[in-house]
């Protein structure tokens, strides 16, 4: 298999969610170009509209007319978050600080995902939150006036951190969040770029009381998690070079690229620049002689969504790859540890589950068979890339689930590969 050409992957999902939320909470009009038009981001837009925000239908160029928190009102129906954990957790922070009561709901997969991790700090700030016994959805939040908080987070989670910071922003309170490791910092960057008084010191972030935000135009860069699949494709190719244009290279998101380099692929950045508070670059990736790597807990936060792809890539590398400290994978759209290992075995791979990760041994023989995605978009794309590698023949059971984050994935995969 050969790769060639250039590609601009869809807009970053994390930045797209936040561009809509902060656009609605800010004062004035914010123009957003290049937003990811996926099911998850549409869920955030829909929840904001249900709360009364002026958010248009998503397209490549939209204007969000912000009216600040005062424009948001008591919803007349449940807040349907679809499959989007980001929508649920970030908007929970917003709703907790409003004088309203709202119930969050979602699909079967989202309803099983843990919500106590955000309920606990929001409850500590003064909101009242009702959860079912299993701790997922539906979740009802009785919001209102919140007070300051210093929160020690048990997990490194950008969604938990963002929920707390957004609750503080809307309520005018001060909030400090300390994490065991550094998580994605898009919320801090985007708040600061809009005028909020946000500070970061290592793994601790805080927002001053009485912070306000204004409008800001955003050109959403390419999603590094989506770009990771094509970087992996180029790494496992027999020949060629692939260029990925205008990708977000925020240092809290580039762990997968660092692992690709360690594995032996050639990955370079060109035209690195700062846009809207985020670092952006063009990536050029070529194949190399891949070798196994060891990934530990300190590596996981910057590449947690890319770990299924790394595990698939490890089957084509010499030696062993060991991933630990990734227990968070068990509470994603699927139990990604169990699902990835079971699927690798189903197609002839050599892999074992660990309590908090995976152990994969590289093989030279072709991998063939059918994989079960459990409706998980990242599993579908990871095994789609593995199936494109020379000699492999892998059937993905639910190709359409990629619409959650990358609706045109299969088209783009075909466009940059050849025999």
C-alpha positions in Angstrom: 0.0 0.0 0.0 1.3 3.5 -1.0 0.2 6.8 0.4 0.3 10.1 -1.4 -1.1 13.6 -1.6 -2.3 16.0 1.0 -5.4 16.2 3.2 -7.1 18.6 5.6 -8.8 16.6 8.2 -12.1 17.9 9.7 -12.0 20.6 12.4 -10.9 19.7 15.9 -13.8 18.3 17.9 -12.7 19.7 21.2 -12.2 23.2 19.8 -15.5 23.0 17.8 -17.5 22.2 21.0 -15.9 25.1 22.9 -16.2 27.6 20.1 -19.9 27.1 20.2 -20.2 27.2 24.0 -17.9 30.2 24.5 -19.4 32.0 21.5 -22.8 31.7 23.1 -21.5 32.8 26.6 -19.5 35.7 25.3 -20.7 39.2 24.5 -21.0 39.9 20.7 -20.8 38.0 17.5 -18.2 35.3 17.0 -17.5 34.0 13.5 -16.5 30.3 13.4 -15.0 28.8 10.2 -13.9 25.2 9.7 -16.1 23.8 12.5 -16.4 20.0 12.7 -19.9 19.2 11.3 -20.2 15.9 13.1 -22.9 14.3 15.2 -21.2 15.2 18.5 -20.8 18.9 17.7 -24.4 19.0 16.4 -25.4 17.7 19.8 -23.7 20.7 21.5 -25.3 23.1 19.1 -28.7 21.5 19.7 -28.4 21.7 23.5 -27.4 25.4 23.3 -30.4 26.1 21.1 -32.7 24.3 23.6 -31.4 26.6 26.3 -32.2 29.7 24.1 -28.8 30.5 22.5 -28.6 31.9 19.0 -26.6 29.1 17.3 -27.2 28.6 13.5 -27.2 25.4 11.6 -23.6 24.2 11.3 -21.7 24.9 8.1 -18.2 25.9 7.1 -18.8 29.5 8.1 -21.2 30.5 10.8 -21.8 33.4 13.2 -22.8 32.7 16.9 -24.6 35.6 18.4 -23.5 35.6 22.0 -25.7 37.2 24.6 -23.9 36.0 27.7 -25.4 33.6 30.3 -28.4 35.8 30.7 -29.8 34.7 27.3 -30.0 31.1 28.5 -33.4 30.0 29.9 -35.3 27.1 31.4 -35.5 24.4 28.7 -38.9 23.1 27.6 -37.5 19.6 27.0 -34.6 17.3 27.9 -31.1 18.3 26.7 -30.4 15.5 24.2 -26.6 15.0 24.0 -26.7 12.1 21.6 -23.4 10.2 21.9 -21.4 13.2 23.1 -19.7 13.0 26.5 -18.1 16.4 25.9 -21.5 18.0 25.3 -22.9 16.5 28.5 -20.0 17.3 30.8 -19.2 20.9 29.6 -22.8 21.9 29.4 -23.4 20.5 32.8 -21.0 23.1 34.1 -22.9 25.9 32.3 -26.3 24.6 33.5 -25.2 24.2 37.1 -24.6 28.0 37.3 -28.0 29.0 35.9 -31.2 29.4 37.9 -32.9 26.6 36.0 -33.5 22.8 36.2 -32.5 20.7 33.2 -32.3 17.0 32.5 -29.5 15.6 30.3 -30.2 12.5 28.2 -28.3 10.6 25.5 -28.1 7.4 23.6 -27.5 4.0 25.2 -23.7 4.3 25.0 -23.5 7.8 26.5 -26.1 6.9 29.2 -23.6 4.3 30.6 -20.7 6.7 30.9 -19.7 8.0 34.3 -21.1 11.3 35.4 -20.3 11.3 39.1 -16.9 12.8 38.3 -18.6 16.0 37.3 -21.5 15.8 39.6 -19.3 15.8 42.7 -17.5 19.1 42.1 -20.6 20.8 40.8 -22.5 19.7 43.9 -19.6 21.0 46.0 -20.0 24.4 44.3 -23.7 24.5 45.3 -25.7 22.9 42.5 -28.0 19.9 43.2 -27.6 16.9 40.9 -29.7 13.8 40.6 -28.2 10.7 39.0 -29.5 7.1 38.5 -27.9 4.4 40.6 -25.5 3.5 37.9 -24.1 7.0 37.8 -24.8 7.8 34.2 -27.7 9.5 32.3 -30.4 10.7 32.7 -28.9 13.4 34.9 -31.0 16.3 36.3 -29.2 19.5 37.4 -30.9 22.1 39.6 -28.7 25.1 39.1 -28.3 28.4 40.8 -25.8 30.6 42.6 -22.5 28.8 43.0 -19.6 29.5 45.3 -15.8 29.3 45.0 -14.1 25.9 44.9 -10.6 24.4 45.1 -10.9 20.9 43.6 -8.4 18.1 43.6 -9.4 15.9 40.7 -8.8 12.2 41.0 -8.3 11.8 37.2 -6.7 13.9 34.5 -9.8 14.9 32.6 -10.2 18.0 30.4 -14.0 17.5 30.6 -14.1 17.6 34.4 -11.8 20.6 34.5 -13.8 22.4 31.9 -17.1 21.8 33.6 -15.7 23.4 36.8 -14.1 26.4 35.0 -17.3 27.0 32.9 -19.5 26.8 36.0 -17.2 29.4 37.7 -17.3 31.6 34.6 -21.1 31.6 34.4 -21.6 32.1 38.1 -18.8 34.7 38.6 -17.1 32.5 41.2 -13.4 31.6 41.5 -12.4 28.0 40.8 -9.1 26.1 41.0 -8.6 22.6 39.6 -5.6 20.5 40.4 -5.0 17.3 38.4 -2.7 14.3 38.8 -1.4 14.9 35.3 -1.8 17.6 32.7 -4.9 17.2 30.6 -6.0 19.0 27.4 -5.9 22.8 27.9 -8.2 24.1 25.1 -10.7 25.6 27.6 -8.0 27.6 29.4 -6.5 28.8 26.1 -9.9 29.7 24.6 -11.2 31.4 27.7 -8.0 33.5 28.0 -8.1 34.5 24.4 -11.6 35.9 25.0 -10.5 37.9 28.0 -11.2 35.7 31.0 -8.6 35.8 33.8 -7.3 32.3 33.6 -4.0 31.0 35.0 -2.1 27.8 34.7 0.7 26.5 36.8 1.8 23.0 35.9 -1.1 20.6 36.4 -3.3 23.3 38.1 -5.6 25.7 36.4 -7.8 28.4 37.9 -10.1 31.2 36.9 -10.5 34.5 38.9 -13.9 35.5 40.3 -15.9 37.9 38.2 -14.3 36.9 34.8 -16.2 37.8 31.6 -15.6 36.9 28.0 -16.1 38.7 24.7 -16.5 37.6 21.2 -13.7 36.1 19.1 -13.5 34.8 15.5 -12.1 31.2 15.3 -10.8 29.3 12.3 -10.9 25.7 13.7 -7.7 23.8 13.0 -7.7 20.1 12.0 -8.4 17.6 14.7 -5.1 15.9 15.8 -7.1 12.8 16.9 -8.5 12.6 13.4 -5.1 13.3 11.8 -3.7 10.5 13.9 -5.4 7.9 11.8 -3.8 9.2 8.7 -0.5 9.7 10.3 -0.7 6.0 11.3 -1.7 5.1 7.8 1.4 6.8 6.4 3.6 5.1 9.1 2.4 1.6 8.2 2.5 2.2 4.4 5.0 0.5 2.2 6.0 3.7 0.5 5.0 7.3 -0.1 4.5 10.5 1.9 1.3 12.1 3.2 0.8 15.7 4.1 -1.8 16.7 6.7 -2.5 20.5 6.5 -3.5 22.9 9.2 -3.5 20.5 12.2 -3.8 21.6 15.8 -0.4 20.7 17.5 -1.3 21.9 21.0 1.3 20.1 23.1 -1.4 18.4 25.2 -2.6 16.7 22.1 0.5 15.5 20.3 1.4 12.4 22.3 0.5 10.1 19.5 2.9 11.9 17.1 5.7 11.5 19.6 5.0 7.8 19.9 5.0 7.5 16.1 8.5 9.0 16.0 9.6 6.6 18.7 8.2 3.7 16.7 10.4 4.7 13.7 8.0 6.7 11.4 9.2 10.0 10.0 7.0 12.8 11.2 7.9 16.5 10.7 6.1 19.8 11.2 6.1 22.6 8.7 4.8 26.2 9.0 4.2 26.1 12.7 2.1 29.1 13.8 -0.1 30.4 16.6 -3.7 31.0 15.6 -6.4 32.0 18.1 -4.4 30.9 21.0 -3.7 27.4 19.5 -0.5 26.1 17.8 -1.1 24.9 14.2 1.2 23.2 11.7 1.3 21.1 8.6 2.4 17.5 9.2 4.4 15.4 6.8 4.5 11.7 7.6 6.4 8.9 5.9 6.8 5.2 6.7 9.6 3.6 8.6 10.7 0.3 10.1 8.3 0.2 13.1 9.2 -1.1 16.5 7.3 -1.6 19.7 7.1 1.0 22.4 6.2 1.2 26.1 3.4 3.8 26.9 2.8 4.7 30.6 0.4 6.7 32.6 2.3 9.9 32.1 1.9 9.5 28.3 -1.8 8.7 28.2 -3.6 12.1 28.7 -2.1 13.6 25.6 -3.1 10.6 23.4 -6.0 8.8 25.2 -8.2 8.9 22.1 -5.5 7.6 19.9 -4.6 4.5 21.9 -6.8 2.1 19.9 -4.9 3.2 16.8 -1.6 2.8 18.5 -2.6 -0.7 19.5 -3.5 -1.6 15.9 -0.3 -0.1 14.6 1.7 -2.2 17.2 0.6 -5.4 15.4 2.7 -4.3 12.4 5.8 -3.3 14.6 8.7 -5.4 15.5 8.7 -6.5 19.2 6.2 -5.8 21.9 4.1 -2.8 22.7 2.9 -2.3 26.3 0.2 0.3 27.3 -0.5 0.9 31.0 -2.1 3.7 33.0 -5.0 3.8 30.5 -7.9 2.6 32.6 -10.0 5.6 31.3 -10.3 3.6 28.1 -12.8 1.3 29.8 -15.4 4.1 30.2 -15.3 5.6 26.7 -17.9 4.9 24.0 -17.1 1.2 24.5 -14.7 -0.6 26.9 -11.9 0.1 24.5 -9.4 -2.2 26.2 -11.6 -5.3 26.0 -12.9 -4.3 22.5 -9.5 -3.6 20.9 -7.9 -6.8 22.3 -10.9 -9.0 21.4 -10.9 -7.6 17.8 -7.1 -8.0 17.4 -7.4 -11.6 18.4 -10.4 -12.1 16.1 -8.3 -11.1 13.1 -5.2 -13.1 14.0 -3.3 -10.6 16.2 -1.4 -11.5 19.4 -2.7 -9.3 22.2 -3.7 -9.5 25.9 -5.7 -7.3 28.2 -4.1 -5.6 31.2 -6.2 -4.2 34.0 -5.4 -0.7 32.7 -4.0 -1.3 29.3 -2.9 -3.7 26.6 0.1 -5.9 25.6 0.5 -6.4 21.9 3.1 -8.4 20.1 4.0 -7.5 16.5 3.5 -10.1 13.7 4.5 -10.3 10.1 1.6 -12.4 8.9 -1.5 -10.8 7.4 -4.5 -10.0 9.6 -7.9 -11.0 8.3 -11.4 -11.2 9.6 -14.3 -9.2 10.9 -14.2 -6.7 13.8 -17.1 -5.6 16.1 -17.0 -1.8 16.8 -19.8 -1.6 19.3 -20.7 1.6 17.5 -17.4 3.2 18.6 -16.1 5.6 15.9 -12.5 5.4 17.0 -12.5 1.6 16.8 -14.0 1.7 13.3 -11.3 4.1 12.0 -8.4 2.3 13.8 -9.3 -1.0 12.3 -10.1 0.7 9.0 -6.5 1.9 8.8 -5.1 -1.5 9.8 -7.2 -3.1 7.1 -5.7 -0.8 4.5 -2.2 -2.1 5.3 -0.7 -4.4 2.7 -1.9 -8.0 3.0 -4.6 -7.3 5.5 -8.3 -7.9 4.9 -10.4 -6.6 7.7 -14.2 -6.1 7.6 -15.6 -3.4 9.9 -19.1 -4.2 11.1 -20.4 -0.6 11.4 -18.7 1.8 9.1 -21.3 4.5 9.5 -20.4 5.1 13.2 -17.5 7.3 12.1 -20.0 10.1 11.6 -19.6 11.0 15.3 -16.3 12.6 14.6 -15.3 12.1 10.9 -18.2 11.7 8.5 -16.0 11.6 5.4 -13.3 9.2 6.8 -13.8 6.4 4.3 -13.8 8.7 1.4 -10.5 10.3 2.5 -9.0 6.9 3.3 -9.6 5.8 -0.3 -8.3 9.1 -1.7 -4.8 8.9 -0.3 -4.1 5.2 -0.7 -3.2 3.1 -3.7 -1.8 -0.4 -4.3 
